[in-house]
Amino acid sequence: MASTTRRDFLGCTAAVLLARSAGAGSPAAPAAPPYAYGYVGTYTPNGGGIYAFRIELATGALTQLQVVDDIRNPSWLALSPDQTRLYAVSEIDSGALVSYAIDPRSMRLTRLSAVASGGNSPAYLSVHPSGKFAFAGNYGSGTVALFPIGADGALTAASDVRPSVGPRHLGHAADEQPGQFASSDHAGPHIHMVAADPYGQFVIANDAGLDLTLVWRLDAQAQRLLPAEVPVVPAPAGSAPRHFVFHPNGHVFYNLYEHDAKIAVYDYDPAHGILRLKQSLSTLPAKYAGSNLASEILISRDGRYVYAANRLHNAIASFAVLADGQLRALADTWVHADSPRSLSFDPTGAYLYACNQKSDSITSFHVNPATGALQFTGRYEPVGSPAALCVLRLAGV
């Protein structure tokens, strides 16, 4: 394990204290610290486990501080709302979730709990805005599981597990681009993402295997998921809904389809959890031909730009968000690496990172706040099979 220096210690302490003092009502906001911190989940054994990094806010540079090697395939990570706990999937056949306490001074992780994920090969987890629940999407078994979180931040056993059910489709989409030879697994249900809506009332999951988006109402008192008014939103056959993101206004929902590389734009009714489709557009350049699998979608903090990663094409598509939430294509930016599995912003939104699973690297890009354009920084951070970067917020930025 890499050691933490005194400089790291002091910078880290300042960052965390500033983050946790947000909203404390002090008359003068303190100056932003020069560093932020984040964690990277990987596929083992090529990756070492969970990596802690210091992020230089002025340049976006990453410095590795620690490797936690007590978990297999921590392919997705999530933070508690108060940023004192880190949660990780263990994407293995038996399926597990692991919770860690984050030391506010050293940023080191201490394991709190490990529980069964409620299915096989969990690929995603998220935390409810209240911090009282976690949700796991089990890719292998096609189940969504709800986990109460204890007062100490530890996960408890699943209080509810919901299967995904529906007809099977072919592994190819009718509207895929010419020359698509990559295939998405449509042999059965495969949950690829699950998260609460911004209001915490409904829980949404994407089933990439059955081409469905599922919606539940969260019964927090009973610790259960109940079918919403419209519980199933079908996607085009073979499209493989993967990841989604909400606009900051909470009324527009962007759903990324893996196989046909499309973004479906929906109006969202937060009172009833209802999605109404209003646009569908490609994440690939015009006249693109060849294999591709879309992987990740992000929206800028100000809601002006959307970014989508394309594996095999190895690029990031950028879009301008129009007044009604619909998208207009802007650019296509090479990631300078292979197979961008996920994308993340630094806490300021000034830098975007691509976790490039097959080239064992994280590449970074400066984000132009006026145009949304991405410019490669020229930096590569070597990490074996990086899957996801989870970044701590900072106060005042």
C-alpha positions as CSV (number, residue, x, y, z in Angstrom):
1,M,0.0,0.0,0.0
2,A,1.1,3.5,-0.8
3,S,1.7,5.6,2.3
4,T,0.0,9.0,3.1
5,T,2.4,11.9,3.5
6,R,2.1,14.8,5.9
7,R,1.2,17.0,2.9
8,D,-1.6,14.6,1.9
9,F,-2.8,14.5,5.5
10,L,-3.1,18.2,5.9
11,G,-4.7,18.8,2.5
12,C,-7.1,15.9,3.0
13,T,-8.1,17.2,6.4
14,A,-8.9,20.6,5.1
15,A,-10.9,19.2,2.2
16,V,-13.1,17.0,4.4
17,L,-13.6,19.6,7.0
18,L,-14.7,22.1,4.4
19,A,-17.0,19.7,2.8
20,R,-18.7,18.8,6.1
21,S,-19.0,22.4,7.3
22,A,-21.1,23.3,4.2
23,G,-24.3,25.1,5.3
24,A,-22.9,25.7,8.8
25,G,-23.7,29.4,8.5
26,S,-20.2,30.9,8.9
27,P,-20.1,34.5,7.7
28,A,-17.2,34.1,5.3
29,A,-16.7,31.1,3.1
30,P,-13.2,29.6,3.4
31,A,-11.0,29.4,0.4
32,A,-11.3,26.2,-1.6
33,P,-8.5,23.7,-0.9
34,P,-6.0,22.9,-3.6
35,Y,-7.0,19.2,-3.5
36,A,-10.0,16.9,-3.7
37,Y,-10.1,13.2,-3.1
38,G,-11.7,10.2,-4.8
39,Y,-11.8,6.4,-5.0
40,V,-11.5,4.1,-8.0
41,G,-13.1,0.7,-8.2
42,T,-11.4,-2.0,-10.4
43,Y,-11.7,-5.5,-11.8
44,T,-9.4,-7.8,-9.9
45,P,-6.9,-9.3,-10.1
46,N,-5.6,-7.0,-12.9
47,G,-6.8,-4.1,-10.7
48,G,-5.6,-4.2,-7.0
49,G,-9.0,-3.4,-5.4
50,I,-10.1,0.1,-4.4
51,Y,-7.6,3.0,-5.0
52,A,-7.6,6.3,-3.1
53,F,-6.4,9.3,-5.1
54,R,-5.7,12.9,-4.4
55,I,-7.0,15.2,-7.2
56,E,-5.1,18.4,-7.9
57,L,-7.9,20.9,-8.6
58,A,-5.7,23.3,-10.6
59,T,-4.6,20.7,-13.2
60,G,-6.8,17.6,-12.7
61,A,-3.8,15.5,-12.0
62,L,-4.3,12.3,-9.9
63,T,-1.9,11.0,-7.2
64,Q,-2.4,7.5,-5.8
65,L,-2.4,7.4,-2.0
66,Q,-3.6,3.9,-1.1
67,V,-4.9,0.6,-2.3
68,V,-7.5,-1.4,-0.4
69,D,-7.2,-5.0,-1.5
70,D,-9.8,-6.8,0.7
71,I,-12.5,-7.0,-2.0
72,R,-12.9,-8.7,-5.3
73,N,-14.1,-6.9,-8.4
74,P,-15.2,-3.6,-6.7
75,S,-16.6,-2.5,-10.1
76,W,-19.0,0.2,-8.8
77,L,-18.7,2.6,-5.8
78,A,-21.1,5.1,-4.1
79,L,-20.7,7.6,-1.3
80,S,-23.1,8.3,1.6
81,P,-24.7,11.8,1.4
82,D,-22.5,13.0,4.3
83,Q,-19.4,11.5,2.6
84,T,-18.3,9.5,5.7
85,R,-19.0,6.1,4.1
86,L,-18.0,4.4,0.9
87,Y,-20.0,1.5,-0.5
88,A,-18.8,-1.0,-3.1
89,V,-20.2,-3.9,-5.0
90,S,-18.2,-7.1,-5.2
91,E,-19.1,-8.3,-8.7
92,I,-18.7,-12.0,-8.2
93,D,-21.0,-14.9,-8.8
94,S,-22.2,-15.1,-5.2
95,G,-22.7,-11.3,-5.1
96,A,-21.8,-9.0,-2.2
97,L,-21.8,-5.4,-1.0
98,V,-19.2,-4.0,1.2
99,S,-19.3,-0.8,3.3
100,Y,-16.3,1.2,4.5
101,A,-15.8,4.1,6.9
102,I,-13.7,7.0,5.5
103,D,-11.2,8.4,8.0
104,P,-11.6,12.2,7.8
105,R,-7.9,12.8,8.3
106,S,-6.1,10.1,6.3
107,M,-8.9,9.2,3.9
108,R,-8.2,5.5,4.5
109,L,-11.0,3.0,4.4
110,T,-12.0,0.7,7.3
111,R,-14.4,-2.1,6.5
112,L,-17.7,-1.9,8.3
113,S,-19.8,-4.7,6.8
114,A,-20.3,-7.1,4.0
115,V,-23.7,-8.5,3.0
116,A,-25.1,-10.7,0.2
117,S,-26.2,-8.5,-2.7
118,G,-29.6,-10.2,-3.1
119,G,-28.5,-11.8,-6.4
120,N,-25.6,-12.7,-8.6
121,S,-22.8,-10.4,-10.0
122,P,-23.9,-7.0,-8.8
123,A,-22.9,-4.3,-11.3
124,Y,-24.2,-1.2,-9.6
125,L,-25.2,0.3,-6.3
126,S,-26.5,3.7,-5.1
127,V,-27.5,5.4,-1.9
128,H,-30.8,7.0,-1.2
129,P,-30.6,10.8,-0.7
130,S,-31.6,10.3,3.0
131,G,-28.6,8.0,3.5
132,K,-30.9,5.5,5.1
133,F,-31.0,3.0,2.2
134,A,-28.8,1.5,-0.5
135,F,-29.9,-0.2,-3.7
136,A,-28.1,-2.9,-5.6
137,G,-28.6,-3.9,-9.2
138,N,-27.6,-7.6,-9.7
139,Y,-26.6,-8.0,-13.3
140,G,-26.3,-11.8,-13.2
141,S,-29.6,-12.6,-11.6
142,G,-31.6,-9.6,-12.8
143,T,-32.7,-8.5,-9.4
144,V,-33.0,-5.2,-7.5
145,A,-32.3,-5.3,-3.8
146,L,-33.1,-2.7,-1.0
147,F,-30.7,-2.5,2.0
148,P,-31.4,-0.5,5.2
149,I,-28.3,1.3,6.4
150,G,-27.6,1.4,10.1
151,A,-26.7,4.4,12.2
152,D,-23.0,3.6,11.9
153,G,-23.2,3.5,8.1
154,A,-23.0,-0.3,7.9
155,L,-25.3,-2.2,5.5
156,T,-27.8,-4.7,6.9
157,A,-29.4,-7.6,5.1
158,A,-31.7,-6.9,2.2
159,S,-35.2,-6.0,3.3
160,D,-36.7,-6.4,-0.2
161,V,-35.5,-8.1,-3.4
162,R,-37.4,-7.5,-6.7
163,P,-37.0,-9.6,-9.8
164,S,-37.3,-8.3,-13.4
165,V,-39.6,-10.3,-15.6
166,G,-40.4,-10.0,-19.3
167,P,-40.0,-11.5,-22.7
168,R,-36.6,-12.1,-24.1
169,H,-35.3,-10.2,-27.1
170,L,-32.6,-10.8,-29.7
171,G,-29.1,-9.6,-28.9
172,H,-29.2,-7.1,-31.7
173,A,-31.3,-3.9,-32.0
174,A,-33.3,-3.2,-35.1
175,D,-31.9,0.4,-35.3
176,E,-28.2,-0.4,-34.6
177,Q,-25.5,1.2,-36.8
178,P,-24.2,-0.7,-39.9
179,G,-21.3,-3.1,-39.0
180,Q,-22.4,-3.7,-35.4
181,F,-20.9,-7.1,-34.4
182,A,-20.7,-6.5,-30.7
183,S,-23.6,-8.1,-28.8
184,S,-25.4,-7.3,-25.6
185,D,-26.5,-10.3,-23.4
186,H,-30.2,-10.7,-23.9
187,A,-30.4,-14.3,-22.6
188,G,-32.2,-13.1,-19.5
189,P,-32.7,-10.1,-17.1
190,H,-29.6,-8.1,-16.4
191,I,-30.0,-5.1,-14.1
192,H,-27.3,-2.5,-15.0
193,M,-28.3,0.5,-12.9
194,V,-30.6,1.3,-10.0
195,A,-31.1,4.7,-8.2
196,A,-33.6,6.8,-6.5
197,D,-35.0,9.9,-8.3
198,P,-33.8,13.3,-7.0
199,Y,-36.8,13.5,-4.7
200,G,-36.2,10.2,-3.1
201,Q,-39.8,9.0,-3.7
202,F,-39.3,6.6,-6.6
203,V,-36.6,4.0,-7.4
204,I,-35.7,3.4,-11.1
205,A,-33.7,0.5,-12.6
206,N,-32.5,-0.3,-16.1
207,D,-32.7,-4.0,-17.3
208,A,-30.3,-4.3,-20.2
209,G,-31.2,-7.9,-20.7
210,L,-35.0,-7.5,-21.2
211,D,-34.9,-3.9,-22.6
212,L,-36.9,-2.4,-19.7
213,T,-36.8,0.5,-17.4
214,L,-38.5,-0.4,-14.1
215,V,-40.1,2.1,-11.6
216,W,-41.0,1.5,-8.0
217,R,-42.3,3.6,-5.2
218,L,-40.2,3.5,-2.1
219,D,-42.1,2.6,1.1
220,A,-39.5,3.8,3.6
221,Q,-41.4,2.8,6.6
222,A,-42.0,-0.8,5.4
223,Q,-38.5,-0.9,3.7
224,R,-40.0,-2.2,0.5
225,L,-40.3,-1.3,-3.2
226,L,-43.8,-1.1,-4.5
227,P,-44.8,-0.9,-8.2
228,A,-45.3,2.6,-9.4
229,E,-48.3,3.8,-11.3
230,V,-46.5,2.9,-14.6
231,P,-44.1,0.2,-13.4
232,V,-42.5,-0.7,-16.7
233,V,-41.2,1.5,-19.5
234,P,-40.2,-0.6,-22.5
235,A,-37.2,0.3,-24.6
236,P,-36.7,-0.8,-28.3
237,A,-36.0,-4.5,-28.6
238,G,-32.3,-5.2,-28.4
239,S,-31.3,-1.7,-27.3
240,A,-30.1,-2.7,-23.8
241,P,-30.9,0.3,-21.4
242,R,-27.8,0.7,-19.3
243,H,-27.3,4.0,-17.3
244,F,-29.4,7.1,-16.8
245,V,-29.1,10.5,-15.3
246,F,-31.5,13.2,-14.3
247,H,-31.3,16.9,-15.2
248,P,-30.6,19.1,-12.1
249,N,-34.2,20.4,-12.4
250,G,-35.5,16.9,-11.6
251,H,-37.9,17.0,-14.5
252,V,-35.9,15.5,-17.4
253,F,-34.5,12.0,-17.5
254,Y,-31.8,10.8,-19.9
255,N,-31.5,7.1,-20.5
256,L,-28.5,5.6,-22.3
257,Y,-29.0,2.5,-24.4
258,E,-25.9,0.3,-24.6
259,H,-26.4,-1.7,-27.8
260,D,-27.8,0.8,-30.3
261,A,-25.9,3.8,-28.7
262,K,-28.9,6.0,-28.3
263,I,-30.0,8.5,-25.6
264,A,-33.7,8.5,-24.9
265,V,-34.9,11.8,-23.4
266,Y,-38.0,11.7,-21.2
267,D,-40.1,14.3,-19.3
268,Y,-40.3,13.1,-15.7
269,D,-43.4,13.5,-13.5
270,P,-41.9,13.4,-9.9
271,A,-45.4,13.2,-8.3
272,H,-46.2,9.9,-10.0
273,G,-42.8,8.6,-11.2
274,I,-44.0,8.6,-14.8
275,L,-41.6,8.9,-17.8
276,R,-42.8,10.4,-21.2
277,L,-40.5,9.9,-24.1
278,K,-39.9,13.1,-26.2
279,Q,-36.5,12.5,-28.1
280,S,-34.1,9.8,-29.1
281,L,-30.7,10.5,-30.7
282,S,-27.5,8.7,-31.4
283,T,-24.3,9.0,-29.4
284,L,-22.2,8.1,-32.5
285,P,-21.0,10.4,-35.3
286,A,-23.1,10.7,-38.4
287,K,-22.5,7.9,-40.9
288,Y,-20.5,5.9,-38.3
289,A,-20.2,2.2,-39.1
290,G,-18.7,-0.5,-36.9
291,S,-19.1,-2.1,-33.5
292,N,-19.8,-0.1,-30.4
293,L,-21.3,-0.4,-27.0
294,A,-22.3,2.8,-25.1
295,S,-21.4,2.7,-21.4
296,E,-21.9,5.9,-19.4
297,I,-23.8,9.1,-19.3
298,L,-23.1,12.3,-17.3
299,I,-24.7,15.7,-17.1
300,S,-22.8,18.9,-16.0
301,R,-23.8,20.4,-12.7
302,D,-25.4,23.4,-14.4
303,G,-27.4,21.1,-16.6
304,R,-26.1,22.7,-19.8
305,Y,-24.2,19.7,-21.2
306,V,-24.6,15.9,-21.4
307,Y,-21.7,13.5,-22.1
308,A,-21.9,9.8,-23.2
309,A,-19.0,7.3,-23.4
310,N,-18.8,4.9,-26.3
311,R,-16.7,1.7,-25.9
312,L,-15.1,0.2,-29.0
313,H,-15.5,3.6,-30.7
314,N,-13.4,4.8,-27.7
315,A,-14.9,8.3,-27.7
316,I,-17.0,10.7,-25.6
317,A,-20.0,12.3,-27.3
318,S,-21.0,15.7,-26.0
319,F,-24.4,17.4,-26.3
320,A,-25.9,20.8,-25.5
321,V,-29.1,20.7,-23.4
322,L,-31.8,22.8,-25.0
323,A,-34.4,24.9,-23.1
324,D,-36.9,22.0,-23.0
325,G,-34.3,19.4,-22.0
326,Q,-33.8,17.9,-25.4
327,L,-30.3,17.4,-26.7
328,R,-28.2,18.8,-29.7
329,A,-25.1,16.9,-30.7
330,L,-21.9,19.0,-30.3
331,A,-18.7,16.9,-30.7
332,D,-17.0,13.5,-30.5
333,T,-13.8,13.3,-28.5
334,W,-11.3,10.5,-28.5
335,V,-10.5,9.2,-25.0
336,H,-6.8,8.4,-26.0
337,A,-7.3,4.9,-24.6
338,D,-9.4,1.7,-24.9
339,S,-12.9,0.9,-23.6
340,P,-14.1,3.9,-21.5
341,R,-16.4,2.1,-19.0
342,S,-17.4,5.1,-17.0
343,L,-17.0,8.9,-16.8
344,S,-16.8,11.2,-13.8
345,F,-16.3,14.9,-13.1
346,D,-13.9,16.4,-10.5
347,P,-15.8,18.3,-7.7
348,T,-15.6,21.6,-9.6
349,G,-16.8,20.2,-13.0
350,A,-13.6,21.6,-14.6
351,Y,-12.2,18.1,-15.4
352,L,-13.8,15.0,-16.8
353,Y,-12.2,11.5,-16.3
354,A,-12.6,8.4,-18.3
355,C,-11.9,5.0,-16.7
356,N,-10.6,3.0,-19.6
357,Q,-11.0,-0.6,-18.6
358,K,-9.1,-2.4,-21.3
359,S,-6.1,-0.1,-21.5
360,D,-5.6,0.0,-17.7
361,S,-5.6,3.8,-17.5
362,I,-7.6,6.9,-16.5
363,T,-7.4,9.8,-18.9
364,S,-8.6,13.3,-18.1
365,F,-10.0,16.2,-20.1
366,H,-10.5,19.9,-19.3
367,V,-14.1,21.0,-19.7
368,N,-14.7,24.4,-21.3
369,P,-17.5,25.9,-19.1
370,A,-18.7,28.2,-21.9
371,T,-18.9,25.6,-24.7
372,G,-18.8,22.2,-23.0
373,A,-15.9,21.2,-25.2
374,L,-13.4,18.6,-23.9
375,Q,-9.6,19.0,-24.3
376,F,-7.3,16.1,-23.4
377,T,-4.9,17.1,-20.6
378,G,-2.2,14.6,-21.9
379,R,-2.3,12.8,-18.5
380,Y,-2.6,9.1,-18.0
381,E,-3.0,7.5,-14.6
382,P,-2.1,3.8,-14.7
383,V,-4.7,1.7,-12.9
384,G,-5.4,-2.0,-13.7
385,S,-8.9,-2.5,-15.2
386,P,-10.5,0.8,-13.8
387,A,-14.3,0.6,-13.7
388,A,-15.6,3.6,-11.8
389,L,-14.3,6.8,-10.1
390,C,-16.2,8.2,-7.2
391,V,-15.2,11.7,-6.1
392,L,-15.8,13.5,-2.8
393,R,-17.6,16.9,-3.0
394,L,-16.1,20.1,-1.7
395,A,-17.9,22.9,0.0
396,G,-18.5,26.1,-2.0
397,V,-17.7,24.6,-5.4
